[in-house]
Amino acid sequence: LRHRPAAELRLTDWFRPRERPDVTTSTAWMAPVVWEGTFSREVLERHYRRRNVTVGLVVFATGSFADEYLEQFLRSADRHFLRGHRVIFYIMVDALSSLPDFQPSHLRTLRVLRADEGGWWHDPYVLCMRSLGDHIVSHIQDEVDFLFSMAVRQVFRSAVGAEALGSSVAQLHAWWYFRGTERLPYERRPGSAAYIPLGQGDFYYDSSIVGGTPLELLSLVESYLQGVAHDVRNGLNSSYEKHLNKYFLLHKPAKLLSPEYSWDPAFSLPSHVHYVKIARQAKPGLKPWG
Ligand SMILES: CC(=O)N[C@H]1[C@@H](OP(=O)(O)OP(=O)(O)OC[C@H]2O[C@@H](n3ccc(=O)[nH]c3=O)[C@H](O)[C@@H]2O)O[C@H](CO)[C@H](O)[C@@H]1O
């Protein structure tokens, strides 16, 4: 390490897949799948502290979601997300949202971003993503080295550190991980931009966490908005998550996070999930399978 610039870190410096023979730790395109036990926290923390990185965490919380989930999300993120690193929490709210009484701790900053006012458009994801794209271009790209976008209906339960950082980071969906691709709920209508034909696809990715460099997230945002516009022209309306899955089929993620990073507590804990790092919050009245 001493002879290489601080910006470089090889996979073999920090990744220990042999420690977890019970789970899939690598994709067909050789991206690591990060599970507890597979990484050297010490090597990663040392590397990224030396680089003095700043990490952005955008959370979408429009309408009643701000009241119901934002404070708990922020308090838990303040405690567990990249402790010891500089973090900017960007909270994306709209006119109807109320802001929680929350003071971030040392090294953490809070910024409030306004989601686009939709006019005739009501999908909160389209409004938030449109606004996020503008904010990445106008300032976020100069403020952070890595950026995560997260759904607010989640709570951090234990440490999420530098092992989650990467140029493009996808989250394995706790409901579907390692199932045969035939059974995954991809968009199957050929007219949609999110269409994935039967027999194709790698994993089912969870839209509740996406990460990468700011420009990688910008590329995802632009591709999603183009996909939505294409679908509207064809009289279709696919979900953000389905567009995200198409994006990662075409642009393979450099790192995958195990379902420990977005676990659903409605499921009993299998032995290979050692720590729930982030737990999704139940939607009132909805069972996991919708
Ligand atoms: C079919 C599908 O795609 N399901 C996904 C979607 O479930 P859901 O559609 O049940 O997600 P949801 O209603 O929690 O919305 C996702 C996120 O959008 C934001 N939001 C939504 C509505 C609103 O009025 N205001 C607002 O801020 C908020 O950050 C929320 O956490 O998303 C989840 C992530 O949480 C999971 O990944 C689910 O797999």
The ligand as an ORCA input file, in Angstrom:
! r2SCAN-3c Opt
* xyz 0 1
  C     -42.988     -2.551     -6.218
  C     -41.867     -1.740     -5.725
  O     -41.193     -1.066     -6.468
  N     -41.646     -1.841     -4.405
  C     -40.550     -1.161     -3.753
  C     -41.022      0.142     -3.179
  O     -42.031     -0.115     -2.231
  P     -43.107      0.983     -1.829
  O     -43.735      1.518     -3.070
  O     -43.952      0.331     -0.802
  O     -42.206      2.079     -1.172
  P     -42.655      3.357     -0.351
  O     -44.118      3.634     -0.427
  O     -42.021      3.235      0.982
  O     -41.906      4.485     -1.169
  C     -40.517      4.410     -1.317
  C     -39.887      5.681     -0.823
  O     -40.336      6.792     -1.589
  C     -40.392      7.951     -0.768
  N     -41.786      8.444     -0.749
  C     -42.805      7.688     -1.225
  C     -44.101      8.172     -1.219
  C     -44.354      9.465     -0.701
  O     -45.480      9.955     -0.659
  N     -43.293     10.195     -0.238
  C     -42.027      9.716     -0.247
  O     -41.109     10.396      0.210
  C     -39.904      7.535      0.610
  O     -38.515      7.751      0.704
  C     -40.209      6.045      0.624
  O     -39.434      5.330      1.587
  O     -39.932      0.791     -2.571
  C     -39.390      0.080     -1.467
  C     -38.231      0.901     -0.929
  O     -38.606      1.551      0.218
  C     -38.945     -1.344     -1.857
  O     -37.745     -1.355     -2.532
  C     -40.012     -2.034     -2.649
  O     -39.470     -3.218     -3.210
*
